[in-house]
Amino acid sequence: MQMETFHWKKNQKLAEDYIAQTDNAKALYPYHFGNLEDWQSRAQWLDEPKTSPQVDRGRLVQVLQKYNEKIGNAQAAFDQISKLADKNTLAIVGGQQAGLFGGSLLVLYKAITIVQLAREWSGKLQRPVVPIFWIAGEDHDFDEVNHTFTLSNAQQIEKIKVDHPTGRRTSVSRLPIEPDAWKEALTALDQSLMDTEFKASLIAKLEGTIEDGATLSDAFARWMAILFGEYGLVLIDSDEPSLRALEAPMFEKLILQNEAFSGSLQKSQDAAQQAGYESQAEISKDGANLFVFADGQRLLLHREGERFTDKKKENSYTRQQLQDLALTTPENLSNNVMSRPLMQEFLFPVLATVLGPGEIAYWSLTKHAFELFGMKMPIIAPRMEFTLIEGTVLKQMNKYGFTFEDVLERFEHKKQEWLDAQDTLQLNERFEAVKSDFSVNYAPLVESLAAINPGVKKLGETNLAKILEQIDFLRNKAGEAYKTQFDAALRQLERIRLTILPFAKPQERVYNGCAYMNRYGNEWLRDLVETPIPVDGLHRIYYL
């Protein structure tokens, strides 16, 4: 396996500072993933008796077993689930929305990080540590997860999507996709992939994930089980009804202490701003940080006086009514990004949680909320980051003298440099010389025309500008004609750019993993899962 590290500066300053352990960021988090003593301290804290609510582990095991049976997970995952019945067992937890055909590559990398950390710290702490992937199936932003991108053979970024089946603003996990819509999306993926020895098997496996009126969440879970089940990755959908039943006591706490909960978030936000960081999420002093399912929709609640209501005020609840809802039909409630970390802590013995840069930043707002409910924010581990570079692309980078950093920071400049170096006719210089000589000889003549008539001088100035403009026009046309000699080279340079920085974003945030599995099988994925890789916040370039 050929791989090298690269410090790719994150767009999220707080996450960057947290990883680097700067003093300003350090105060916003109780632990740091880089400190051995913090892992030991966290494990000890989890072992201590708690006054805060905690789920019954026996019931949790039953829920996880039932869900993982439904999605067809591997035996290794059930072996991990059974370990959770033992109070000595801890967990590494991370989650993501349910993307089409697995979503973007970063989802795979998050799962890899979870598996790697569970294996590493199980060995170091000499106790079971279970890898758990939490699917945010309760989220309602369908347009965020209903598509994926592949790079076609024609070097076009192709978008593959499924349309919203109803138009209702409800959880992704509550929206079965019609068989025809699934078939259309899978056909589009099939057509975008080149024919390889791996293609038939890949498509057949994906077909198996979309059977039986599958939702995006169902298909996603089945696909993740196919890819990572053998490594013991346990999956659970946050909107699974049987899981909701376990969450009732925590929902009740969040409702009864709702004002204090909002205040704790504001307190953490103030601390982050005083440390020099911008607001990491929209925190409202009247925000309930909970959703309710009503009229077939998922609606965000806020407090208005003594009542809880949605934005349009079409659904209103007293605190008692909301508390009754939590205890009798908890499946009608749902977390938002601020309450979900607390619910995760209630459900699982979280040694560490795996987060991306944006998540690391907004989790800083939950520090005091954890404390309010007698909890403690777990260790935050940054998700591993990779860029996959194929052999042909690497050869082209070497051929044109491009480094990875060149592509990220100065691609157009480097491309122009290369083109200029090929310009044996020195067109730019020669055209500039012609323009300069012409201006030197013509401008004095134009100036002298003022003695005849100011209008004639003005006409001469216009004439000079037009002639120079025509020289530039010819230069551009000559340059375009000259560049056609390098069409093949320009296509190769564009392939480099589209591989590493599609849509001016990191590859892992755009492309789906299926294209790489289609070309190279799953060996590269196995390498990333099975080879110990430090979780250090660095970006890695993996050469296929």
C-alpha positions as CSV (number, residue, x, y, z in Angstrom):
1,M,0.0,0.0,0.0
2,Q,1.5,3.3,-1.1
3,M,0.3,6.2,1.0
4,E,1.6,9.6,2.1
5,T,0.3,12.2,4.6
6,F,-0.5,15.8,3.8
7,H,-1.6,18.7,6.0
8,W,-4.7,19.9,4.2
9,K,-5.8,23.0,6.2
10,K,-9.4,22.8,7.1
11,N,-11.9,25.5,6.4
12,Q,-13.1,25.1,10.0
13,K,-10.8,27.0,12.3
14,L,-12.1,25.6,15.5
15,A,-11.7,22.0,14.3
16,E,-8.2,22.8,13.1
17,D,-7.3,24.3,16.5
18,Y,-8.9,21.4,18.4
19,I,-6.8,18.9,16.4
20,A,-3.6,21.0,17.0
21,Q,-4.5,21.4,20.8
22,T,-4.3,25.2,20.8
23,D,-5.1,26.7,24.2
24,N,-8.2,28.5,22.9
25,A,-9.8,25.4,21.6
26,K,-8.6,23.1,24.4
27,A,-10.9,24.8,26.9
28,L,-14.0,24.0,24.9
29,Y,-13.5,20.2,25.1
30,P,-12.9,18.0,28.1
31,Y,-10.6,15.5,26.4
32,H,-8.3,15.2,23.4
33,F,-7.8,12.2,21.2
34,G,-4.1,12.7,21.1
35,N,-3.6,12.1,24.9
36,L,-3.3,8.5,26.1
37,E,-4.3,9.6,29.6
38,D,-7.6,11.1,28.3
39,W,-8.6,7.7,26.8
40,Q,-7.8,6.0,30.2
41,S,-9.6,8.8,32.1
42,R,-12.7,8.6,29.9
43,A,-12.9,4.8,30.3
44,Q,-12.6,5.2,34.1
45,W,-15.3,7.9,34.1
46,L,-17.7,5.6,32.1
47,D,-17.1,2.9,34.8
48,E,-18.2,5.1,37.6
49,P,-21.8,4.9,38.9
50,K,-24.0,7.6,37.3
51,T,-27.0,9.6,38.6
52,S,-27.8,10.5,35.0
53,P,-30.3,8.4,33.0
54,Q,-28.8,5.4,31.2
55,V,-30.4,2.9,28.9
56,D,-30.9,-0.7,29.9
57,R,-28.1,-2.6,28.1
58,G,-30.1,-5.7,27.7
59,R,-32.9,-3.9,25.9
60,L,-30.3,-2.1,23.8
61,V,-28.7,-5.4,22.7
62,Q,-32.1,-6.7,21.7
63,V,-32.9,-3.6,19.6
64,L,-29.5,-3.7,17.9
65,Q,-29.8,-7.4,17.1
66,K,-33.2,-7.0,15.6
67,Y,-32.2,-4.1,13.4
68,N,-29.0,-5.7,12.2
69,E,-30.9,-8.9,11.4
70,K,-33.3,-6.8,9.3
71,I,-30.4,-5.3,7.3
72,G,-28.6,-8.6,6.9
73,N,-25.4,-7.7,8.8
74,A,-22.5,-10.1,9.2
75,Q,-22.0,-12.5,12.1
76,A,-19.0,-10.4,13.3
77,A,-21.4,-7.5,13.9
78,F,-23.6,-9.7,16.1
79,D,-20.6,-10.9,18.0
80,Q,-19.9,-7.2,18.8
81,I,-23.5,-6.5,19.7
82,S,-23.5,-9.3,22.3
83,K,-20.5,-7.8,24.0
84,L,-22.6,-4.7,24.8
85,A,-24.5,-6.7,27.4
86,D,-21.3,-6.6,29.5
87,K,-20.9,-3.4,31.5
88,N,-17.2,-3.6,30.8
89,T,-17.8,-3.0,27.1
90,L,-17.3,0.5,25.6
91,A,-18.1,1.9,22.1
92,I,-16.7,4.1,19.4
93,V,-19.6,5.8,17.7
94,G,-20.0,7.9,14.6
95,G,-22.8,8.7,12.2
96,Q,-23.9,10.1,9.0
97,Q,-27.0,10.7,6.9
98,A,-28.1,7.9,4.6
99,G,-26.6,8.8,1.2
100,L,-27.6,7.3,-2.1
101,F,-25.5,4.1,-2.8
102,G,-23.5,4.9,0.3
103,G,-23.1,8.6,-0.3
104,S,-19.7,10.3,-0.8
105,L,-16.4,8.7,0.1
106,L,-16.1,10.4,3.4
107,V,-18.9,8.2,4.7
108,L,-16.7,5.1,4.1
109,Y,-13.8,6.9,5.8
110,K,-15.9,7.6,8.8
111,A,-16.8,3.9,9.1
112,I,-13.1,3.0,8.7
113,T,-12.1,5.4,11.4
114,I,-14.7,3.9,13.8
115,V,-13.5,0.3,13.1
116,Q,-9.9,1.2,13.4
117,L,-10.3,3.1,16.7
118,A,-12.4,0.3,18.2
119,R,-9.8,-2.3,17.3
120,E,-6.9,-0.1,18.6
121,W,-8.4,0.9,21.9
122,S,-9.8,-2.5,22.6
123,G,-6.2,-3.7,22.5
124,K,-4.7,-0.8,24.4
125,L,-7.4,-0.8,27.2
126,Q,-7.7,-4.6,27.2
127,R,-11.5,-4.6,27.2
128,P,-14.1,-4.8,24.5
129,V,-14.7,-1.7,22.4
130,V,-17.5,-2.0,19.9
131,P,-17.7,0.0,16.6
132,I,-21.1,1.6,16.1
133,F,-22.3,3.5,13.1
134,W,-25.3,5.7,13.8
135,I,-27.4,6.4,10.7
136,A,-29.1,9.8,10.9
137,G,-32.3,8.5,9.3
138,E,-34.4,10.9,11.2
139,D,-33.1,13.8,9.2
140,H,-35.6,15.3,6.7
141,D,-33.4,17.0,4.2
142,F,-34.0,14.6,1.4
143,D,-32.3,16.7,-1.2
144,E,-29.1,16.5,0.7
145,V,-28.9,12.7,0.5
146,N,-30.9,11.7,-2.6
147,H,-28.0,12.0,-5.0
148,T,-24.4,11.0,-5.6
149,F,-21.6,11.9,-8.1
150,T,-19.3,9.9,-10.3
151,L,-16.6,10.9,-12.8
152,S,-17.6,9.5,-16.2
153,N,-15.2,8.2,-18.9
154,A,-16.0,11.4,-20.8
155,Q,-14.5,13.3,-17.9
156,Q,-17.9,14.7,-16.9
157,I,-19.1,14.8,-13.3
158,E,-22.4,13.0,-13.4
159,K,-25.1,13.4,-10.9
160,I,-27.3,10.4,-10.1
161,K,-30.4,10.9,-8.0
162,V,-33.8,9.7,-6.9
163,D,-36.7,12.1,-6.6
164,H,-38.6,12.7,-3.4
165,P,-41.5,10.1,-3.4
166,T,-44.1,12.3,-1.7
167,G,-42.8,15.9,-1.2
168,R,-43.5,15.7,2.5
169,R,-41.0,17.1,4.9
170,T,-40.4,14.0,7.0
171,S,-37.6,11.7,7.9
172,V,-35.6,10.0,5.1
173,S,-36.2,6.7,6.9
174,R,-40.0,7.1,6.5
175,L,-40.0,7.6,2.8
176,P,-40.0,4.3,0.8
177,I,-38.7,4.7,-2.7
178,E,-40.7,3.3,-5.6
179,P,-39.1,0.3,-7.4
180,D,-39.1,2.2,-10.7
181,A,-37.2,5.1,-9.1
182,W,-34.6,2.7,-7.6
183,K,-34.2,1.0,-11.0
184,E,-33.8,4.3,-12.8
185,A,-31.0,5.4,-10.3
186,L,-29.2,2.1,-10.5
187,T,-29.4,2.1,-14.3
188,A,-27.9,5.6,-14.3
189,L,-25.1,4.4,-12.0
190,D,-24.5,1.3,-14.2
191,Q,-24.2,3.4,-17.4
192,S,-21.8,5.8,-15.7
193,L,-19.4,3.0,-14.8
194,M,-17.0,1.5,-17.2
195,D,-17.2,-2.3,-17.9
196,T,-14.8,-4.1,-15.6
197,E,-14.4,-7.6,-14.1
198,F,-15.9,-6.2,-10.9
199,K,-19.0,-4.5,-12.3
200,A,-21.5,-7.3,-12.4
201,S,-20.9,-8.3,-8.8
202,L,-21.0,-4.6,-7.7
203,I,-24.4,-4.0,-9.4
204,A,-25.8,-7.3,-8.1
205,K,-25.0,-6.3,-4.5
206,L,-26.5,-2.9,-4.9
207,E,-29.7,-4.4,-6.4
208,G,-29.9,-6.5,-3.2
209,T,-29.9,-3.3,-1.1
210,I,-32.9,-1.7,-2.8
211,E,-35.4,-4.5,-2.6
212,D,-38.7,-4.6,-0.7
213,G,-39.7,-1.0,-0.9
214,A,-36.5,0.2,0.6
215,T,-36.0,3.7,1.9
216,L,-32.7,5.5,1.4
217,S,-31.9,4.6,5.0
218,D,-32.7,0.9,4.4
219,A,-30.5,0.7,1.3
220,F,-27.7,2.6,2.9
221,A,-27.7,0.4,6.0
222,R,-27.6,-2.8,3.9
223,W,-24.8,-1.4,1.8
224,M,-22.7,-0.5,4.8
225,A,-23.3,-4.0,6.2
226,I,-22.0,-5.5,3.0
227,L,-18.9,-3.3,3.1
228,F,-18.1,-3.3,6.8
229,G,-20.1,-6.1,8.5
230,E,-17.2,-8.5,8.4
231,Y,-15.2,-6.0,10.5
232,G,-17.9,-6.0,13.2
233,L,-19.4,-2.6,12.4
234,V,-22.8,-2.4,14.2
235,L,-25.4,-0.2,12.5
236,I,-28.5,1.5,13.8
237,D,-31.0,4.0,12.4
238,S,-31.7,6.9,14.7
239,D,-35.4,6.8,13.6
240,E,-35.8,3.0,14.3
241,P,-39.1,2.8,16.3
242,S,-37.7,0.2,18.8
243,L,-34.8,2.5,19.5
244,R,-37.1,5.4,20.1
245,A,-38.9,3.3,22.8
246,L,-35.5,3.2,24.6
247,E,-35.0,6.9,24.3
248,A,-38.2,7.9,26.2
249,P,-36.6,8.7,29.5
250,M,-34.0,11.0,27.8
251,F,-36.7,12.7,25.8
252,E,-38.5,13.4,29.0
253,K,-35.4,14.9,30.6
254,L,-34.9,17.1,27.5
255,I,-38.5,18.4,27.8
256,L,-38.6,18.9,31.5
257,Q,-35.2,20.8,31.5
258,N,-35.7,22.5,28.1
259,E,-35.0,26.0,29.2
260,A,-31.9,25.0,31.1
261,F,-30.8,22.9,28.1
262,S,-31.1,26.0,25.8
263,G,-29.2,28.1,28.4
264,S,-26.4,25.5,28.5
265,L,-26.0,25.7,24.7
266,Q,-25.9,29.5,24.9
267,K,-23.3,29.3,27.6
268,S,-21.0,27.1,25.5
269,Q,-21.6,29.4,22.5
270,D,-20.5,32.4,24.5
271,A,-17.4,30.6,25.7
272,A,-16.5,29.7,22.0
273,Q,-17.0,33.3,20.9
274,Q,-14.9,34.6,23.8
275,A,-12.2,32.2,22.7
276,G,-12.2,33.9,19.3
277,Y,-14.4,31.6,17.3
278,E,-17.5,32.4,15.2
279,S,-20.9,30.9,16.1
280,Q,-20.8,27.3,15.1
281,A,-24.5,26.7,14.9
282,E,-27.7,28.7,15.2
283,I,-28.7,28.7,18.8
284,S,-32.0,30.2,19.8
285,K,-32.8,31.0,23.4
286,D,-36.4,29.7,22.7
287,G,-35.3,26.7,20.7
288,A,-36.5,23.4,22.0
289,N,-33.8,21.5,20.0
290,L,-36.4,18.8,19.3
291,F,-38.6,17.8,16.4
292,V,-42.1,16.4,16.5
293,F,-43.8,14.3,13.8
294,A,-47.2,15.7,13.1
295,D,-49.4,15.8,10.0
296,G,-47.0,13.6,8.2
297,Q,-44.1,16.1,8.7
298,R,-41.1,16.5,10.9
299,L,-41.4,19.9,12.5
300,L,-38.9,21.8,14.6
301,L,-40.2,23.0,18.0
302,H,-39.6,26.2,19.9
303,R,-40.9,27.5,23.1
304,E,-43.5,30.2,23.1
305,G,-44.4,31.2,26.6
306,E,-45.5,28.0,28.4
307,R,-46.1,26.1,25.2
308,F,-44.1,24.3,22.5
309,T,-45.0,25.1,18.9
310,D,-43.8,24.7,15.4
311,K,-42.7,27.6,13.2
312,K,-46.2,28.1,11.6
313,K,-47.9,27.6,15.0
314,E,-50.1,24.9,13.5
315,N,-49.1,22.4,16.2
316,S,-48.9,23.4,19.8
317,Y,-48.2,21.4,23.0
318,T,-48.1,22.1,26.7
319,R,-45.0,20.7,28.5
320,Q,-47.2,18.0,30.0
321,Q,-48.5,17.0,26.5
322,L,-45.0,16.8,25.2
323,Q,-43.9,14.8,28.2
324,D,-46.8,12.3,27.7
325,L,-45.8,12.1,24.0
326,A,-42.2,11.2,25.1
327,L,-43.4,8.4,27.4
328,T,-46.2,6.9,25.4
329,T,-45.3,7.5,21.7
330,P,-41.6,8.5,21.6
331,E,-41.4,7.6,17.9
332,N,-43.2,10.9,17.4
333,L,-40.2,12.8,18.7
334,S,-36.9,13.4,17.1
335,N,-33.5,15.0,18.0
336,N,-31.8,17.9,16.3
337,V,-28.0,18.3,16.0
338,M,-27.7,19.7,19.5
339,S,-29.8,17.0,21.3
340,R,-28.5,14.1,19.3
341,P,-25.1,14.0,21.0
342,L,-26.9,13.7,24.4
343,M,-29.1,11.0,23.1
344,Q,-26.1,9.1,21.8
345,E,-24.5,9.4,25.2
346,F,-27.6,8.1,26.9
347,L,-27.8,5.0,24.6
348,F,-24.2,4.0,24.3
349,P,-21.1,3.8,26.5
350,V,-19.3,6.2,24.3
351,L,-15.5,6.1,24.7
352,A,-15.1,8.3,21.7
353,T,-17.1,9.8,18.9
354,V,-15.8,10.2,15.3
355,L,-16.6,13.5,13.7
356,G,-15.8,15.6,10.6
357,P,-14.5,19.2,10.9
358,G,-17.9,20.9,10.9
359,E,-19.2,18.4,13.5
360,I,-16.1,18.9,15.7
361,A,-16.9,22.6,15.7
362,Y,-20.6,22.5,16.6
363,W,-20.0,19.8,19.3
364,S,-18.1,22.5,21.2
365,L,-21.6,23.9,21.9
366,T,-22.7,20.8,23.9
367,K,-20.1,20.8,26.6
368,H,-22.3,22.4,29.2
369,A,-25.3,20.5,28.0
370,F,-23.6,17.3,28.8
371,E,-22.8,18.5,32.3
372,L,-26.4,19.7,32.8
373,F,-27.6,16.1,32.4
374,G,-24.9,14.6,34.5
375,M,-22.9,13.5,31.5
376,K,-19.6,14.3,30.0
377,M,-18.7,15.0,26.4
378,P,-16.8,12.0,25.1
379,I,-13.4,12.1,23.4
380,I,-13.8,13.6,19.9
381,A,-11.7,11.8,17.2
382,P,-11.4,13.4,13.8
383,R,-12.6,11.3,10.9
384,M,-9.8,10.0,8.6
385,E,-9.4,11.8,5.3
386,F,-8.1,10.4,2.1
387,T,-7.7,11.3,-1.6
388,L,-7.6,8.3,-4.0
389,I,-5.2,8.8,-6.9
390,E,-5.1,6.3,-9.7
391,G,-1.9,5.2,-11.3
392,T,-2.7,6.9,-14.6
393,V,-3.4,10.2,-12.8
394,L,-0.1,9.9,-10.9
395,K,1.8,9.4,-14.1
396,Q,0.1,12.4,-15.6
397,M,1.0,14.5,-12.5
398,N,4.6,13.5,-12.8
399,K,4.6,14.1,-16.6
400,Y,3.4,17.7,-16.2
401,G,5.3,18.4,-13.0
402,F,2.2,18.8,-10.7
403,T,2.4,18.1,-7.0
404,F,-0.7,17.4,-4.9
405,E,-0.3,20.9,-3.4
406,D,-0.1,22.4,-6.9
407,V,-3.5,21.0,-7.7
408,L,-5.0,22.4,-4.5
409,E,-3.5,25.9,-4.5
410,R,-2.3,26.9,-8.0
411,F,-3.7,24.6,-10.6
412,E,-4.6,27.3,-13.2
413,H,-1.2,29.1,-12.7
414,K,0.7,25.8,-13.1
415,K,-1.3,24.9,-16.2
416,Q,-0.6,28.2,-17.8
417,E,3.1,27.9,-16.9
418,W,3.2,24.6,-18.7
419,L,1.4,26.0,-21.8
420,D,3.7,29.0,-21.9
421,A,6.7,26.7,-21.8
422,Q,5.4,24.9,-24.9
423,D,5.1,28.2,-26.8
424,T,8.1,28.0,-29.0
425,L,6.7,30.8,-31.3
426,Q,6.6,33.1,-28.3
427,L,3.3,34.5,-29.5
428,N,2.5,36.6,-26.4
429,E,5.9,38.4,-26.5
430,R,5.8,39.0,-30.3
431,F,2.2,40.3,-30.2
432,E,3.1,42.6,-27.2
433,A,6.1,43.9,-29.2
434,V,3.9,44.6,-32.2
435,K,1.4,46.5,-30.0
436,S,4.2,48.5,-28.3
437,D,5.9,49.4,-31.6
438,F,2.6,50.4,-33.2
439,S,1.7,52.5,-30.2
440,V,5.1,54.2,-30.1
441,N,4.8,55.2,-33.8
442,Y,1.1,55.9,-34.1
443,A,0.4,57.7,-30.8
444,P,2.5,60.9,-31.7
445,L,0.7,61.1,-35.1
446,V,-2.7,61.0,-33.4
447,E,-1.5,63.6,-30.9
448,S,-0.5,66.0,-33.8
449,L,-4.0,65.8,-35.3
450,A,-5.2,68.1,-32.6
451,A,-3.7,71.0,-34.5
452,I,-6.1,70.2,-37.4
453,N,-9.2,69.6,-35.3
454,P,-9.9,68.2,-31.9
455,G,-12.6,65.9,-33.4
456,V,-10.0,64.4,-35.8
457,K,-7.7,63.7,-32.8
458,K,-10.6,62.0,-30.9
459,L,-11.2,59.9,-34.0
460,G,-7.5,59.0,-34.1
461,E,-7.6,57.9,-30.5
462,T,-10.6,55.7,-31.1
463,N,-8.9,54.3,-34.2
464,L,-5.7,53.5,-32.2
465,A,-7.8,51.7,-29.5
466,K,-9.6,49.6,-32.2
467,I,-6.4,48.6,-33.9
468,L,-4.9,47.5,-30.6
469,E,-8.1,45.6,-29.8
470,Q,-7.9,43.9,-33.2
471,I,-4.3,42.9,-32.5
472,D,-5.4,41.4,-29.1
473,F,-8.3,39.6,-31.0
474,L,-5.8,38.0,-33.4
475,R,-3.5,37.1,-30.5
476,N,-6.3,35.3,-28.7
477,K,-7.4,33.5,-31.8
478,A,-3.8,32.5,-32.5
479,G,-3.4,31.3,-28.9
480,E,-6.6,29.2,-29.1
481,A,-5.4,27.6,-32.4
482,Y,-2.0,27.0,-30.9
483,K,-3.7,25.3,-27.8
484,T,-5.5,22.8,-30.0
485,Q,-2.2,21.2,-30.5
486,F,-2.3,20.4,-26.8
487,D,-5.8,19.1,-26.5
488,A,-4.7,15.7,-25.2
489,A,-2.5,17.4,-22.6
490,L,-5.2,19.7,-21.5
491,R,-7.6,16.8,-21.1
492,Q,-5.1,15.0,-19.0
493,L,-4.5,18.1,-16.8
494,E,-8.3,18.4,-16.4
495,R,-8.5,14.8,-15.4
496,I,-6.0,15.6,-12.6
497,R,-8.0,18.5,-11.4
498,L,-11.4,16.6,-11.5
499,T,-9.8,13.7,-9.7
500,I,-8.4,15.7,-6.8
501,L,-10.6,18.8,-6.5
502,P,-14.1,18.3,-8.2
503,F,-16.4,21.3,-7.8
504,A,-13.4,22.9,-6.0
505,K,-14.0,20.5,-3.1
506,P,-12.1,17.6,-1.6
507,Q,-12.7,14.4,-3.6
508,E,-14.1,12.7,-0.6
509,R,-16.9,15.2,-0.3
510,V,-18.1,14.7,-3.9
511,Y,-17.5,11.2,-5.4
512,N,-19.2,8.0,-4.6
513,G,-17.1,5.0,-3.7
514,C,-18.8,2.6,-6.2
515,A,-16.7,4.0,-9.1
516,Y,-13.5,3.0,-7.4
517,M,-14.9,-0.4,-6.4
518,N,-15.9,-0.9,-10.0
519,R,-12.4,-0.2,-11.3
520,Y,-10.3,-1.8,-8.5
521,G,-12.5,-4.1,-6.6
522,N,-12.5,-3.8,-2.8
523,E,-8.8,-4.4,-2.1
524,W,-8.1,-0.7,-1.5
525,L,-11.0,-0.6,1.0
526,R,-9.6,-3.6,2.8
527,D,-6.2,-2.0,2.9
528,L,-7.7,1.1,4.6
529,V,-9.7,-0.9,7.1
530,E,-7.0,-3.5,7.9
531,T,-3.8,-1.5,7.9
532,P,-3.4,0.4,11.2
533,I,-3.5,4.1,10.4
534,P,-3.0,6.7,13.1
535,V,-6.0,9.0,13.8
536,D,-4.1,12.2,13.8
537,G,-6.2,14.7,11.8
538,L,-3.9,14.6,8.8
539,H,-5.0,14.0,5.2
540,R,-3.7,11.0,3.4
541,I,-3.1,10.4,-0.3
542,Y,-3.7,6.8,-1.2
543,Y,-2.3,5.6,-4.6
544,L,-4.4,3.0,-6.2
